[in-house]
């Protein structure tokens, strides 16, 4: 069987000696440490959401690809590496003439100079970014990379993120990522004044199943984040057919000690998926419009038309195919 067109690489390929050593360790571990469970490994190493979405999306597309091959003989000459160790290996292999094309993003780094400046490598052919406003980071730091950029959001599993239609209509998810506690309190107060029950979800401290369950019981969701390059949790809510009211301050923000001007807290929000607000008064109006039926969002319909795993993976794969077609002309 010949090599595939594309390899999705998030774990560096090990040489034969290293693979042999690891196999030996695995075989003797039960003897050396009897009764100690073997540490589990993720089926989608790297950024879980991005890796899962692209791999499952490409499978749904029937794309000609493989994922984290064990040996160099299985590696395609076209490599998409959205994880930094794998990207460093892909760049090195391209420099050796063993790989022809390397794509990266959207999660290798937020700023081009971050992560040791790995995205600045001249051997990267394509850089995917999560949304259009992320381009501003490159305009400021590395304008020479602008020609490499293409927007490629992460898709959602519309099967997993699917409600059963049995919502308790008085509940509301309040998704708090990095907002002040005082703002969270004000939001919850307004929700209670509208005779609804807020339930807070804190970024980084919940399981997917718990978030899905909370969304399934909710009339709508309020999201509090100073900025989002995509807003995957928003897309998950939309897939559950839950409209979102998003605080969108577009003010000073910070990432790993670096300050910048945020451009959006919901880059993909539309009238079908919800509304933005900046003040508590605007939030109250937005809630009243939803409750009165003045607006009738259809967020799941939007997701199924625009942001499933298959749709997003197909678009990314098409960009790479077109790049390679240009090379062969």
C-alpha positions in Angstrom: 0.0 0.0 0.0 1.4 3.4 -0.9 1.7 6.4 1.4 -1.3 8.6 1.9 -1.6 12.1 0.5 -1.5 13.7 4.0 -0.3 12.9 7.5 -1.8 14.6 10.5 1.1 14.6 13.0 0.8 15.6 16.7 3.3 13.1 18.1 6.9 12.9 16.8 7.8 9.7 15.1 10.4 7.7 17.0 13.3 5.9 15.5 13.5 2.1 15.5 15.8 2.0 18.5 13.5 4.2 20.6 10.4 2.2 19.6 12.2 -1.0 20.6 13.1 0.5 24.0 9.6 1.6 24.6 8.2 -1.8 23.6 10.6 -3.4 26.1 9.6 -1.1 28.9 5.9 -1.8 28.2 6.5 -5.6 28.3 8.4 -5.6 31.6 6.3 -3.0 33.4 3.7 -5.5 34.8 6.7 -7.5 36.3 8.5 -4.5 37.8 5.3 -2.7 39.0 2.7 -5.4 39.4 -0.8 -4.0 40.1 0.0 -0.5 39.1 -2.3 0.7 36.3 -0.6 1.6 33.0 -1.0 5.4 32.4 -3.7 6.1 29.9 -2.9 8.0 26.7 -5.2 10.3 24.8 -6.5 9.0 21.5 -5.9 12.6 20.2 -2.5 13.8 21.4 -1.9 17.5 21.2 -4.7 20.0 21.5 -7.5 17.5 22.1 -10.3 19.5 20.5 -8.4 20.5 17.3 -6.9 17.0 16.9 -10.1 15.2 17.5 -12.1 17.4 15.1 -9.6 17.3 12.2 -9.0 13.5 12.5 -12.7 12.6 12.8 -13.7 15.1 10.2 -11.2 13.8 7.7 -12.4 10.3 8.4 -16.0 11.4 7.6 -14.7 13.0 4.4 -13.0 9.8 3.3 -9.8 11.8 2.9 -6.6 10.1 1.9 -4.6 10.6 5.2 -3.1 8.9 8.2 -2.7 10.0 11.8 0.4 9.8 13.9 2.1 6.9 12.0 4.6 4.9 14.0 7.3 4.7 11.4 8.9 7.2 8.9 8.0 4.8 6.1 4.3 5.5 6.7 4.8 9.3 6.7 3.2 11.2 3.8 5.2 13.9 2.1 2.5 16.4 3.0 2.3 17.0 6.8 -0.2 18.9 8.9 1.3 19.4 12.4 -0.8 21.3 14.9 1.5 20.4 17.8 4.9 22.0 18.3 7.1 18.9 18.9 5.6 17.3 15.8 5.9 20.6 13.9 9.6 20.8 14.7 10.2 17.3 13.4 8.2 18.0 10.2 10.3 21.1 9.6 13.5 19.2 10.1 12.3 16.4 7.7 11.5 19.0 5.1 15.0 20.5 5.4 16.3 17.0 4.8 14.1 16.6 1.7 12.0 13.9 3.3 8.8 16.0 3.5 7.6 18.3 0.7 5.0 20.4 2.4 4.3 21.5 6.0 1.2 23.1 7.4 0.6 24.3 11.0 -1.9 26.1 13.2 -4.2 27.2 14.5 -3.0 26.2 18.0 0.8 26.0 17.8 1.1 29.5 19.1 -1.0 32.7 19.5 1.8 35.2 18.7 4.2 34.3 15.9 7.2 34.8 18.2 5.7 32.5 20.9 6.9 28.9 21.5 10.5 29.8 20.4 9.3 31.4 17.2 8.5 28.1 15.7 5.9 29.6 13.3 8.5 31.9 11.9 10.2 29.0 10.1 10.6 29.5 6.4 9.9 25.8 5.9 6.3 26.1 6.9 4.2 26.4 3.8 0.7 27.2 5.3 -0.4 28.6 8.6 -4.0 28.1 9.7 -5.6 30.6 12.0 -8.7 30.2 14.0 -10.5 33.4 12.8 -9.9 36.5 10.8 -9.1 38.8 13.6 -6.1 36.7 14.7 -4.4 38.1 11.5 -3.7 41.2 13.6 -1.1 39.4 15.6 0.9 38.7 12.4 0.4 42.2 11.0 2.1 43.6 14.1 4.8 41.0 14.6 5.5 39.1 11.4 3.9 40.7 8.3 6.1 38.4 6.1 3.8 35.5 7.1 0.5 37.1 6.1 0.6 35.4 2.7 0.7 32.0 4.4 -2.4 32.6 6.5 -5.8 30.9 5.9 -8.7 30.9 8.4 -9.6 27.4 9.5 -11.9 27.0 12.6 -12.2 23.8 14.6 -15.4 21.8 14.0 -17.7 20.3 16.6 -19.1 16.8 17.0 -22.7 17.5 16.2 -23.6 14.0 17.4 -22.2 14.3 20.8 -23.3 18.0 21.2 -27.0 17.3 20.6 -29.8 18.0 23.0 -32.8 15.8 23.6 -35.3 18.7 23.6 -36.2 18.2 27.3 -34.9 21.5 28.6 -36.1 23.0 31.9 -36.9 26.4 30.4 -35.9 28.4 33.5 -32.2 27.4 33.5 -29.4 29.5 32.0 -25.7 28.5 31.7 -23.3 31.3 32.8 -19.9 30.3 31.2 -17.1 32.2 33.0 -13.7 32.1 31.4 -11.8 35.1 32.7 -14.3 37.7 33.8 -14.2 39.4 37.2 -16.3 37.8 39.9 -18.3 41.1 40.2 -19.4 40.8 36.6 -20.4 37.2 37.0 -22.5 38.3 40.0 -24.2 41.1 38.1 -25.0 38.7 35.3 -26.5 36.1 37.6 -28.5 38.8 39.4 -30.1 39.9 36.1 -30.9 36.4 35.2 -32.7 35.8 38.5 -34.6 39.1 38.1 -35.9 37.6 34.8 -37.2 34.6 36.8 -34.6 32.3 35.5 -32.0 30.1 37.3 -28.3 30.7 36.5 -25.9 27.8 36.7 -22.2 28.7 36.4 -19.7 26.7 34.4 -16.0 27.7 35.0 -13.6 27.3 32.1 -11.0 24.6 32.8 -12.8 23.0 35.7 -15.6 20.9 34.1 -16.0 17.7 32.1 -17.6 17.7 28.6 -20.5 15.6 29.8 -21.3 18.1 32.6 -21.3 21.0 30.2 -23.5 19.1 27.7 -25.9 18.2 30.5 -26.1 21.9 31.7 -26.7 23.1 28.1 -29.4 20.5 27.6 -31.4 22.1 30.5 -30.9 25.7 29.5 -33.0 28.2 27.7 -29.9 30.1 26.6 -26.3 30.7 27.7 -24.3 33.8 28.8 -20.6 33.7 27.9 -18.0 35.8 29.8 -14.6 35.9 28.1 -12.3 38.9 27.4 -11.4 37.4 24.0 -11.7 34.3 21.9 -9.7 33.3 18.8 -12.6 31.0 17.9 -14.8 30.2 20.9 -15.2 26.4 20.7 -17.5 26.3 23.8 -19.8 28.7 22.0 -20.0 26.3 19.0 -20.7 23.4 21.4 -23.6 25.4 22.8 -24.9 26.2 19.3 -24.7 22.6 18.4 -27.0 21.9 21.4 -29.4 24.5 19.9 -28.7 26.9 22.8 -28.4 30.5 21.7 -25.7 32.6 23.4 -25.5 36.1 24.8 -21.8 37.0 24.7 -20.0 39.7 26.6 -17.8 41.3 23.9 -15.7 44.1 25.5 -13.1 44.4 22.7 -10.7 46.0 25.2 -7.2 45.3 26.6 -6.5 41.6 27.1 -3.5 39.5 28.1 -2.1 36.1 27.0 0.9 34.6 28.9 2.1 38.0 30.1 1.6 39.8 26.8 -0.9 42.6 26.4 -2.9 43.3 23.3 -6.1 44.8 22.1 -8.8 42.1 21.8 -11.0 42.2 18.7 -13.7 39.7 19.5 -15.1 37.4 22.1 -17.3 35.6 19.6 -15.7 35.7 16.1 -18.4 33.4 14.6 -21.5 34.7 16.3 -24.4 35.5 14.0 -28.1 36.5 14.4 -28.8 32.8 14.1 -26.7 31.9 17.1 -27.2 34.8 19.5 -26.1 38.4 20.3 -23.3 40.4 21.9 -23.5 42.9 24.7 -21.1 45.1 26.7 -23.2 46.6 29.5 -25.6 45.0 32.0 -28.3 47.1 30.5 -27.6 45.7 27.1 -27.7 42.1 28.5 -31.1 42.7 30.1 -32.5 43.9 26.7 -31.0 40.9 24.9 -32.6 38.5 27.4 -35.9 40.2 27.1 -35.8 40.0 23.3 -35.1 36.3 23.6 -37.9 35.7 26.1 -40.4 37.7 24.3 -39.7 35.9 21.0 -38.6 39.1 19.3 -35.6 37.1 18.0 -35.7 33.4 17.0 -32.2 32.1 16.8 -31.6 28.7 15.2 -28.1 27.9 16.4 -28.0 24.2 15.6 -29.1 24.8 12.1 -26.2 27.2 11.7 -23.7 24.7 13.1 -25.0 21.9 10.8 -24.5 24.2 7.8 -21.2 25.8 8.8 -19.1 24.2 11.6 -19.3 20.4 11.9 -16.2 18.3 12.1 -16.7 17.2 8.5 -17.3 20.7 7.1 -14.2 22.2 8.8 -11.9 19.3 8.0 -13.0 19.2 4.4 -12.2 22.9 4.1 -8.7 22.5 5.6 -8.0 19.5 3.4 -9.1 21.4 0.3 -6.7 24.3 1.1 -3.8 21.8 1.3 -4.9 20.0 -1.9 -5.0 23.4 -3.8 -1.6 24.3 -2.5 -0.1 21.1 -3.8 -1.9 21.5 -7.1 -0.3 24.8 -7.6 3.1 23.3 -6.9 2.7 20.7 -9.6 1.7 23.1 -12.3 
